[in-house]
């Protein structure tokens, strides 16, 4: 898995938690 992918997933998770 590319580092960029990991970062993107991390950002998505953060946004998801923030929205909830």
MIZA-233682 format. One record per atom (N, C-alpha, C): residue in one letter; residue number from 1; atom name; x, y, z. Coordinates in Angstrom, 2 decimals. Layout:
# residues N
  aa    i  at     east    north       up
   A  NUM  CA        X        Y        Z
...
# end
This chain:
# residues 20
  aa    i  at     east    north       up
   X    1   N     0.86    -1.21     0.00
   X    1  CA     0.00     0.00     0.00
   X    1   C     0.89     1.24     0.00
   X    2   N     0.52     2.20    -0.85
   X    2  CA     1.32     3.42    -0.94
   X    2   C     1.03     4.35     0.24
   X    3   N     2.06     5.06     0.71
   X    3  CA     1.91     5.99     1.85
   X    3   C     0.79     6.99     1.61
   X    4   N     0.67     7.46     0.37
   X    4  CA    -0.37     8.44     0.05
   X    4   C    -1.74     7.86     0.37
   X    5   N    -1.93     6.58     0.05
   X    5  CA    -3.20     5.92     0.31
   X    5   C    -3.49     5.91     1.80
   X    6   N    -2.47     5.57     2.60
   X    6  CA    -2.63     5.52     4.06
   X    6   C    -3.04     6.89     4.58
   X    7   N    -2.38     7.93     4.07
   X    7  CA    -2.68     9.29     4.52
   X    7   C    -4.12     9.65     4.16
   X    8   N    -4.52     9.27     2.94
   X    8  CA    -5.89     9.59     2.50
   X    8   C    -6.90     8.90     3.40
   X    9   N    -6.64     7.63     3.72
   X    9  CA    -7.55     6.88     4.59
   X    9   C    -7.60     7.53     5.97
   X   10   N    -6.45     7.95     6.48
   X   10  CA    -6.39     8.58     7.80
   X   10   C    -7.24     9.85     7.81
   X   11   N    -7.11    10.64     6.74
   X   11  CA    -7.89    11.89     6.65
   X   11   C    -9.37    11.57     6.61
   X   12   N    -9.76    10.56     5.83
   X   12  CA   -11.17    10.18     5.72
   X   12   C   -11.71     9.75     7.08
   X   13   N   -10.92     8.96     7.81
   X   13  CA   -11.36     8.50     9.12
   X   13   C   -11.54     9.68    10.06
   X   14   N   -10.61    10.63    10.01
   X   14  CA   -10.69    11.82    10.87
   X   14   C   -11.95    12.61    10.56
   X   15   N   -12.21    12.80     9.26
   X   15  CA   -13.41    13.55     8.85
   X   15   C   -14.66    12.82     9.30
   X   16   N   -14.67    11.51     9.15
   X   16  CA   -15.84    10.72     9.53
   X   16   C   -16.12    10.88    11.03
   X   17   N   -15.08    10.81    11.83
   X   17  CA   -15.24    10.95    13.28
   X   17   C   -15.70    12.37    13.62
   X   18   N   -15.17    13.36    12.91
   X   18  CA   -15.53    14.75    13.17
   X   18   C   -17.01    14.98    12.85
   X   19   N   -17.47    14.40    11.73
   X   19  CA   -18.87    14.56    11.33
   X   19   C   -19.79    13.90    12.34
   X   20   N   -19.43    12.71    12.78
   X   20  CA   -20.24    12.02    13.75
   X   20   C   -20.10    12.70    15.10
# end
